[in-house]
Amino acid sequence: MGGCGLLLGGLGVANTMMSLSVFTRIREIAILRVNGFSTLQIATMIFGESASFQSLAHCGLLIGTCFFSMRKQVPHAFMLY
């Protein structure tokens, strides 16, 4: 159940990043087209950016999970509240 939610959340992030990247950067995309970039090159650039942001989010999730799993192993006497 959690894996399905994580997958759907990741797809939602990728979709949002892609659509925001396209709509907020129409002028930049037009300049790239004038300079000779193909539509495939621009699409690859946008998908690459969204994938990199998504992988950064997954790294943050991994770091947070590791932090909280390590926190469980620390005795309560040494915990700073």
C-alpha positions in Angstrom: 0.0 0.0 0.0 2.8 2.4 0.9 4.7 1.6 -2.2 1.7 2.3 -4.4 1.3 5.7 -2.6 5.0 6.5 -3.1 4.8 5.6 -6.8 1.7 7.8 -7.3 3.3 10.6 -5.4 6.4 10.4 -7.5 4.4 10.5 -10.7 2.4 13.5 -9.4 5.7 15.3 -8.6 7.0 14.5 -12.1 3.8 15.6 -13.8 3.7 18.9 -11.8 7.4 19.7 -12.4 7.0 19.0 -16.1 3.9 21.1 -16.5 5.3 24.0 -14.4 8.6 23.8 -16.2 6.9 24.1 -19.6 4.4 26.8 -18.8 6.6 29.1 -16.8 9.5 28.9 -19.4 7.7 29.4 -22.7 10.0 32.3 -23.6 13.1 30.2 -22.9 11.8 27.3 -24.9 11.1 29.6 -27.8 14.7 30.9 -27.7 16.0 27.3 -27.7 13.8 26.5 -30.7 15.1 29.6 -32.6 18.7 28.5 -31.8 18.1 25.1 -33.4 17.1 22.8 -30.6 14.7 20.1 -31.7 11.4 19.4 -29.9 12.9 16.1 -28.8 16.0 17.8 -27.2 13.8 20.3 -25.3 11.5 17.5 -24.1 14.5 15.5 -23.0 15.8 18.5 -21.1 12.5 19.0 -19.3 12.1 15.4 -18.4 15.7 15.3 -17.2 15.0 18.3 -14.9 11.9 16.7 -13.5 13.6 13.4 -12.9 16.5 15.1 -11.1 14.2 17.0 -8.8 12.3 13.7 -8.1 15.5 11.9 -7.3 16.5 14.7 -4.9 13.1 14.3 -3.2 13.7 10.5 -2.9 17.2 11.2 -1.4 15.5 13.5 1.2 13.0 10.7 1.9 15.8 8.2 2.4 17.8 10.5 4.7 14.7 11.2 6.8 13.9 7.5 7.0 17.5 6.7 8.1 17.4 9.5 10.7 14.2 8.4 12.3 15.3 4.7 12.2 18.6 5.6 13.9 16.7 7.8 16.4 14.8 4.7 17.6 18.1 3.0 18.5 19.5 5.9 20.6 18.7 5.5 24.3 16.3 8.1 25.7 18.9 9.2 28.3 21.0 10.8 25.5 18.1 12.3 23.6 18.0 16.1 23.5 14.4 17.4 23.6 
